[in-house]
Amino acid sequence: MTISIWRYSHLALAVSSFVFIFLASVTGIVLAFQPISEQIQPYKSDGFDTVSLAETLSVFNKAYPEVTTLEIDTNDFVSASVISENDKNLNGYFNPITAEFLGKKIESSKVFQFATTLHRSLFLKGVGRFFMGLCSFLLFLIAVSGAVLILKRQRSIKKFFAKIVNDNFAQYWHVVLGRLSLIPIIIITVTGVYLSLLKFNLLPESNMSQSINYEAITERPKQDIAAFAVFKNIKLTDVKSVEFPFSSDVADFYTIYLKDKKIVVNQFTGEVLSEINYPLVTLLSTLSLNLHTGKGSIIWSLVLAFASINILFFIYSGFAMTLKRQKAKLRNKLKKHKCEYIVLVGSENGSTIPFANAFYKQLLKAGKTAYITELNKYQTFKKAKHIIVFTATYGEGEPPTNANTFLQQLKNTEQLQPLSFSVVGFGSYAYPDFCQFALDVDRGFTAQHAHQFLPPFKINDRSLEAFNQWVSSFNTASGLALHIPQKKLVAPPKRTKALQVVRKTEVKTNPDNTFIVTLKPAKNLRFNSGDLLAVYPENDYRERLYSIGKVAGNIQLSVKHYANGFGSNYLNSLQQNTVFKARVINNAAFHFPEKATRVLLIANGTGIAPFVGMLHENTSKIDTHLYYGLREQESLIVYKYDLDVVLKNKQLHQIHLAFSRVGNTKYVQNLLQNDAVFVAETLQNNGVIMLCGSLAMQKGVLETLNAICETQNQKPLRYYQEKKQLKMDCY
């Protein structure tokens, strides 16, 4: 519920201030280049940083009969107003070392003048300034609420800048650019509000009145200005402006405005007559103006331009996400209490809803009474017999916003008749808690003694192929013939990279019809063993996923060939040097641990592929053992070379083999049971177990591991799984 409040607040603020923020951003982009256009002018002198005020004032007094003012702007340009020997007024930029006149003051172009007025007041004077100040405040609130949403998404301040999955253009860049722009936007908004308050005199007034004893002022001992100790100790970089005496009267003096204080100096003796430190309001006003406008820094001006451009993108991406959520709203044709099939949806950003909607509509088309709603709206459904849940997982295994109260409601709600249920989880392998909430929902229904119609099914990256597999399983179990139209669910392949086939073994050389294909990325491509390669055999939305082994910088896949296999036939048809495109999917939850005391690798069949790469990458020579299940001894031939290399290099300590078709049938779980004490000790001492292969193997291995843990360590396997000591990638 909390995240809903923050999201709706974020949206409401954006909608209410859209026009003002848009205008402020566009003009902000233009004005960010004004300081840059000023700084590139040739009016800054060499050696400026080392010149003292005494040197500059002395040279000006010698060069000109009369000097009235001298100013130093944020660009370190020295400007002055003087009268020359021929009584000519000169007003512009001067060399502070030679007092040479360099040129007239820069006049702001009409474009910048127009943008400034529009940015400050919308040409509405005081009323406009009020609205633009309010706009700054609202944008500040939007930035804060956005930051809270990111924190809730990442679940930790430490993970604020952690990598996120790019599964939607608008959402991904909204978050990424939002994190990068957060600090500059907060600075822009806070300084904008401050300057508005200053303009309307809503800040404490600065008391800069000076107290000078005029009767005590004397002309003796008279000194040359170049000898004034106070001026010799002031660098020109610390000066904002100098007001010269109006006359030679002793009551007239130099007034020096420094960056942190104001001093008054006797024009004859150099005595400091008054010194006043600026109040905090004045210092903050100067700082706010410079930070808000970028004056004096090309780099900060570019940062402001970048932030302003990003604000425009946030307007687009924010509304794009909102429209997407609106389009994904759930609509029903039948009353809930008349339906046998209830489809429940959990989605954070609406991406799961199209799949649930498509399934719901097919139920109706098949003549079934069906109702679709959010998980948080779970209640007693009078005629419900089947409940199908489609849910995403948010953050670190958390429920999405519209499902955050579901598990509690499930405990407190009774149905009028026995229920069967099926749970489909949507997520990404890039997150360690892949589809965790879907598993929690499945356990929740089981605890309520509902009948599990189908085991929980996990779908990576909204894979249409995986979704169709689940629909096929549902059709087989239910006797229905649902066919999901794919047009609205299809997403073309994205972020694909070119790969070149450098080696491929022959299928006929292996009794398991397994072959190895080695691929070289055409360009630099970051990947690790355990990541996934998405292959598109027909260059369309249909993808096949294969676990990656990284060997000598190349991608190595282990593929079982099927006569009618969509993906395996495609890969097997590739010839050496063929170049094709595929996509690497980060699978950080299945990378080799860098600091484990010991690692047990458990695989069967082609599940060894990522482990071969991990063993080659085990440069620290962590104590690693491989438990590998095969059909026959000849099945090992295709992997023998790689395994011999890592054994010789001590990157693999020992290999334990189980053959299901040789002599006494053995499976990897039998090997684990024989080494029960060793397995339990590994987990007890913070070791890691990694599992890759078929789901059937996974089920048997998990049962064996759980029995070992309970018997040897008096703890369930789940205890170690929660400590990230169990990593799985089965299919």
N, C-alpha and C positions, 0 to 999 in steps of 0.2 A: 504493500500500500504506500509505503514511504516513497519508493521510486516513482510511483504514479504521480504523487503530488509534485515531485521535482520536475518530472517530464511535462506535466500540464502547465506548471508555472513557467517553465522554459518556453513552451510554445505560446502561452498567453502573452508573455512579455514580448516575444518576437513579433507576434501578430499586431499587437497594439502599437508598436513603435516602428513598424516596417518602413513607412515612408521616410521618416526622419533619419533612421539608421542608413537607409539607402542613400539619401542625399549627403549625409555626413561622410559616408564611406567614399562616394565618388569624388566629392570635393577634397576629402582627406588625401586621396591618391594624388590629385593634382598638386595640392599644397605641399606634399612631401618632397616634391622636386624643386620647390622654391629655394630652400636652404642650399640644395646642391647647385642650383644655377648661380647662387651668390658666391659659394665657396670656390668655384672654378675661376672666378675673376682674378686678375693678376695684381691684387692690391695688398697682399701680405708680404712683408719685407723679411729678408733673411736676417737671422740673428735677433729676431724680435723677442725671443724668450729670455735673452740675457741682458737686455737693455733696462736700465733703471729709469724711474720717473725723472730723477734729477737730470740725467743726460738729455732726455727728450725735451723737457721744459726749457732747459738751457739753450738748446739748439733752436727751438722755436722763437724764444725771446730775442736771440741774435739775428734770426733770419727775417723777422717781421716786426714792424713797429707796434702792432697791436694784435693780441690773440685773445679772443673772448671765451671760446670753449674748445675742449678737446675730448673726444669720445673714442672708446674702443669697444667694438661690437663683438658678438659671439664668434664671428669669423676671424677675429684678431686683426681686423682692418682698423687703422687709425684714421679717424676723420676729425676735422677741425674747421673752425670759422675764424679767418684771419683777414687783416688788411695789409696789403703789400706796400713796398716803397713808393709805388706810383698811385697809392690810394685806391687800389683795385681790391674789391671784395673777392676773396677766394673761399669757397665753401665746398669741401669734398674730401678726398682721401689724400693722405700725406705719408711720406716715408718717415717713420719715427726716429731714424738715425740721422738723416740729412735734412729733414723738414722740406724735402722736395715735394711739390704738388704733383700727384699722380693722376688725378682725374676726378670728375664730378661723381657725386653719390649715385649709387645704383637706384634707379626708379623701378618699382615693381611693375611688371607687365600688366596689361588690362585683363589678361586671362587669370593671373594670380589675384588681382584686385577683385574681380568678379567672384572667383572661387572663395576668397576670404570672406566677403560679405555674405555670400550664400551659406557658407559653413558656420559663421558666427550667429547670424540672425535671420536667415531666409529672406532678407530685405524687409523684415517686419520690425526692425529696431528692437525695442525692449521686449515686446511680446515674443518675437522670434528668438531672442537670446534665452528667454525662459524655456521655450520648448526645446531648444538645442541642449540646454543644460539638463533638462529632464531626460532627453534622449541619451545623454552620456550616462546618467544614473541608471536608466533602464538597461542600457547595454552592459553596464557593470553587473547588474543583477543577472542578466542573461549569461554572462561569462562565468559567474559564480555558480549558477544552477547547472550550467554545462559541465563545469569541473566536477561538481558533485555527482552528476550522472556518469562521468568517466570513472570516478573513484568507485562507484557502485558496480560499474561494469567490470573493472579490473580487480575489485575486491580488496585492494590494498594500496596505500600510498607508495610503497616500494615498487609496486607493479604499475604505477601510473603511466610510465613510458614503455611498458613491456609490449612486445609485438602482438598485434591483433590480426585476425584473419580477414583477408580481403574478399568477402563474399558478396559485397554490394558496393558499387562505386560511390554513391552518394554517402552512405553510412560510413564506409571506411575512411574516406578523405575528410568527412566532417569531424571524425574523431582524431585522425592523425594531424590535420592542420589545426584543429582546435587545441591540441596539446602544445603544438609549436607556437601558436599565437597567443596562448593564454596570458602570459606575463605582459607582452606588449599591449594587448587589448585592455588589461586591467590598468596599466599605467596610463594609457590614452583616456580611459573613462574617468579614472580618479582625478587626473589633472584637469580634464574637461569640466568636471563638476566643481573642482576647486576654483578654477578661473571664472566660472559663472557666479559662484558665491561671492567672489571678490568684486565682480562687476556690479552686483546688486548691493554692495556694502553690507554683506551679511557676516563678514569676518571681523574680528577685533581690529580696531583702527591702530595703525602704527604711530607711536609717539616718537617723533624725530626732532623735537624741539631742543635747541642747544642753549647752553648757559655760558655766556662769554662776559668776562669782566673787561669792558671796553676801556675803563680808566687805567687799567694796568698794562694796556698794550703800549709798547715802546718801539722806537726805530733803532735802538741800540742793543747790542752791537750789530751793525749791519753786515750782512753776508751776501755773497753771490749765490744765486739760486742753485748753482751746481754744487755748492758746498753744504746745502741743507741736509743735515743728517737724516731727517725723516724721509726725504725724497730719495736719498741714496739707498735706503733700506727697502724701498718699495720697487718691486719689479713691475714692468709694464703689463705683464700678464695678469696682475692682480687688480688692475685699475679698470673701472667702468667709465668714469668721466672726470673731467677737471673743469671747474669754473674759475676763471681768472679774475683778479681784482678789477673793479670798474675804474678805479682811479689810483693815484699814488697816495691817497689819504691813508693814514695808519689804521683807520677803522675798516678799510677794505682788506680782504684777505683771500687766500686760495681755499676753495672748498673741493676736497678730494672725495669722490665716491668710489670706495673699494668694493670688492665682492662680498665682504662680510661686515663692513663698517663705513662710517662717514667721519672724516677728520677735517678740521679747520686749521690752517697754518698761516702764521704771520708772514706777510709778503717781504718784510725787511730782514727779520732775524731767523726765520725758519722755525720759530717756536710753535709747538702744537697748542692751540688755544682751546680746542674742544675735540673730544673723541666720543662718538656714540656708536655702539654696536647695533646692528640691525636687529629688530625683533624677529621672532620665529616666523611670523606671518609674512614678512617681507622676503625672507630667505626662501620660504616655501613657494611664494608667488613667482620668484625668479626661476626656481627649479621647475615648477609646474609648466611655466611658459616654454622653457627650453625643451623639456621632455615632450610636451604636447605638440610642438611645432618642428622639432628636430634641428633647431638652430644651432649652428656650430659643429655639427657632426654629420658627415656624409653617410657614415655607416648607420647611425641611428635613424637618419631620414629614410634610408632604404628599408630598415626594419619597420618603420611606420607605414611605408608604402605597401610592404608585404602584408602587414596586419590588416590594412584597409582593403586590400584585394581579397584577402581571406574572408573578411566580413561579408563581402558581396557573395562569395562562394557559399558561406554559411547560410545566407538568405535562400539561395537556390537549393542547396542540399537539404536544408531543414524542411522547406516546404515540399521538396520531392519525397522525402521520407514520410511526411504527414499524409500526402496524397496517396502514397502507396498503402499506408495503413488504412485510410478511408476506403480505398478500392477493395481492400481485403476484408471488409466487414462481413459478418456472418448473417445470412438471411434464410429464413425458413418458410416453407409452404404449408407445413402441418403443425398442429398444436403438439406441445411436448408430451402431454399425458396420453396421446393416442399412438405413440411411436414405439416400435420394438427395438429399433436400432438407434442408439445415441452416440453421436460422434463428438468427442471432446477435444478441444484444441488449446495448446499452450504455445504462445509465440511472443517473442519480445519485440520484433520489428516487422511482423507480418509475413515473413518469408515462408513459414510453415503452412499458413492458411490456404494458399492455392492448392496444395496437395490434399488437405482435409476437405476442402470444398469440392474438388474433383471427385473424390471418393464418395462423398455424401450424395452428389448429384447422380452418380452411377447406381447407388442404392435405390434412389427414387425411380430411376429409369428401369431398374430390374423389378419394380413393383413392390418394393419394400417400404414400410413406413419408417421414415428416418427423421431425426432432429439433430441439428448441429449447434453447439454453443461452446463458450469458453470453459476451461477447467474450473475457474473460480465460481462458476454458476452451477456447479454440481449440486443436485438436490434429489429428492425422491421422484423417480419417474414411474408412474403407475403401471405402465405396460412394458417397461424396458426388459429386454432379454439379452441383448448384446451391447456391450460398450466398447467402442474403439477409440483409443487415445492417440492423437498425433501431437507430440510435444517436442519443443526445442529445450536445450539446457542453457542457462545464462550464467556467465562468469565461471566460478569454480564449482560446478556441480549444483548451482542454485536454480530454483524454478524461475521461469519468466514472469513478467509482471502480472499477466492475467491468469497465473496459476499459483501465486504465492500463498494462497490460503487453502489450496485444494486438499492437501494431505490431511489437514485437520478436519475439513468438512467431510472427507471420506470416512474418518473415524466416527463422526457424529451423525452420519446419515444412514438410514436403513432403507433398503429397497423392498418392495412388496413381494418379489418373487426371485428365484435363483438367477444369478447373472453369469454370463461368460464374458471374458474381456480379452482384449488384445492391445498391446502398447507398441507404438512405432516412435522411435527416437530420432530426432534430427540434430546433427552437430557437425563438428569438424575434428579430424584427427590432430589438428594443430593444438588443440586444448587437451591437457592431461585428463580432465574429467569428462571424457567423450560420452555424451548421452547419459550422464549420471542421473539426472532427474527422471528420465524415462525409466531407468532401473528402479528408482525409488517409488515411482508410481506403480510399477509392476508388483513390487513387494507390498505396497499398500493395499492393493486389491487382494493379493493372496492372503494377507493378514485378516481381511474381511470375509475370508472363505469363499470368494468368488472363484469360478472355474476359469483357468487359464486356457483360452481357446487356441492361442498361438504363443510361442515363446517371444520375449521382447526382441524387437528387430531394430538394429541401428543403421542409420543412413548417413553417410559422410558427404558433406558439401552438397546437400540436396541432389544427390545422384539419382537421375531419373531411372537409370538401369536398376539400381538397388530397389527403388520404390516399386518398379514393375515386378521384381522378384517377390517382394512381399505380397503384392496384389495377387500374384499367381498362387502363392501359398495359401492366401485367404480363400481364393476361389476353390482350391482343392479341398480345403477343410470344410467349407460351407456349402459346396455344391452349386455355388453361383457362377456366373460367367461375366464378371465385371470387366469392362475394358475401359481404361482411363485414356481419354483424349489427351494427346501429348502436346498439342499446339501451344497452350498457355503455360505449360510447365517446362518447355524446352528452353535451355540456355546454351547458346553456342560456346564452344571451347574458348577459354580466355587464358592469357598469359602463357601460351604454348611456346616452347623453345625447340630449335632445330637440333636433332641428334643424328649422328652418323653411326651406322653399323660397322664395327671394326672386327667382330668375330662372332661366329654362331656355330654351335656344335650340331651334329646331325641327330635327329630324333631316333633313327633306327639303331644307333649305337647304345641306347639305354633301354633296358627292359620295361621301365616305367613310362616310356614315351616322354621323357623329360629332356629338355634341351636348355642350354645356357646361351644367352645373347648378351654381348658386351657392346655398350654404346658410348660414343664420345661426344660430349656437348660441343656444338659448333662454336659457341661463345662461352665466356666465363659464366658458369652456373653454380650457385651455391646449393649443396645438398649433403646429406649425411646418410650413412647406412641406417636403415629403419624408416626413412622417408618413403613416400609412395610415388609411383610413376603412373599418371593417368594417360592411357593410350586411346586414341580415337580411330578405330579401324576404317570407318567410312567417312572420316573428317566431318562428322556431325556431332550431335549432342551425346551419342552413345559412347560411354567410356568404359574401359577396363582398367582395374587397379592392380599394380604389381609392386611387391616390396623391393626396395632398392638395397643392393650391396655396393658399397663404394670400394673399388679395387683399383689401385694405381691411378686414381683420379677419374676413372671411368665409372659408368653405371653398369652394374652387372645384375641381370635378371635370371631367375630360374623359373622356367615355364613348363607346365605339363600340357602336352598336346592332346587335344580332343578332336575327333574326326569332324565334328560340327561346331567346334569351338570358335566363337566370334573373334575373340582376342588372340587366342593361341595360333589359330590359322593365319591371322594377319602377321604376327611376329615371325612365325615360321617361314612365311613367304618372302621375308625381307632378305635381300642379297647383300653381300659384303659391299661396303661403301655407299649403300643406299642411305639417303637423308630423309628423315620424316620429322613431324612435329608432335611433341607430347608435352605434358605439364607435370612439373614436380610439385607434390603436395607435402608441405612440412608436417612431420609427425613427431614433434618434440617429445611426446610422451613415450616414444619407443626408441630413444637413442641410448647408446651404450653408456652406462654410468661411469663417470670419471674418477670417483672417489670411493667406490665400493671395496669392502675388504675381500670379497669373493663374488664371482658371477657364475650362475648356472644357466646355461642356454639350453632350452628344450624345444625340439622341433621334430616335425615329420615331413617327409616329401619335400616339396619345393619351399617349405617354410624355412629351410636352411639359408636361403638367399641373403637376407639381411645379416645373418650371423657370420657368414663368410667375410663380408665387408667389415663388420665390427671387429672380428679377430685380426684382420689386417691392420686395423686402426688402433689396436690395443698396444700402443707403443710403450705404455707404462708397465706392461706385462703384469696386469692384475691377474691374480689366480683365477683362471677361467676353465670351466668344465662344460663339455658339450654332450648332451643326451639326445641321441638322434635315432628316429625310427624310420626304417626302410622296409621294402618288401623283400628284396634279395640282396646278396652281397654285391652282385654286378651293378646294382643301382647306385653304389657308392663311387663307381669309376669316374663319373663326370665331375665329381667334387674332389677326387683324390689329390690332385696336384695342389690345389689351394690349401687343403687340410694338412698335407705334408709340410708345406712351407710354414704355416703358423705353428705347427708342432715343433719343427726344427728351430724356429726363432723364439720358442717359449712364449708365444702370444696365446697359445692354447696349451693348458697343462695336461689335459687328458680327454679322450673321447670315449664315450660309452655308446655302443651300438645295440639296437634291437631290430631283429628281422622277423617280420610277420609271416613269411612263407618259407622259412628255412628251419628244419628240425622242429624243436619245441617252439611254438609260436610265442613271440614276446613283443610287448609294446613298451613305449618309453615309461609308462606308469609302473611297469614291473621293475624296470631299472631303478626308478626313484624309490620304490618300496624296499628294494634290496639295500639302498643307501640311505635309509630313513634317518639314521643318526647323523650322517653327514649333511643331509638336507636341512634337518632341524637346527643343527649347529650353525649352518650358513645363515639362516634367517635370524637366529639368536644373536649372532655377531655382526648384524647390520649388513649382511650380504644381500645381493639382489638376484631374483629369479626372473628370467625373460622367456616368454613363451610365444612361438610363432608356428602356425600350421593350420590344420583343419579344425573346424568347430567340434567335430566328434572327438578328436584327440584332446582338445582343450577341456571338454567336459570330463573325460576320464582322468586327466592330469590334475585338474582342480580338486576333484573328489579325493584323489590320492594325497595331494599336498595338504588338504584340510585335515585328513585323518592323521597324517604325520605330525602336523602342528599341534593338534589336540592331544595326541598320545605322548609326544616327546616334550613339547614345550608348554602344555596345558593352556594354550591360546588358540583361537580359531585363525584360519588363514586370513580372514578379513582384517584382523589386527595388523598384520604385516602389509596387507594391501593398502590400508589407510596410511601407512608410513612410507608409501611409494617404493616398497621393496618387491613388488610384483608388477611386471610390465607385460602386457599382452597385445598381440596383433594377430588375431585369427580370423579365418574367413570360411 
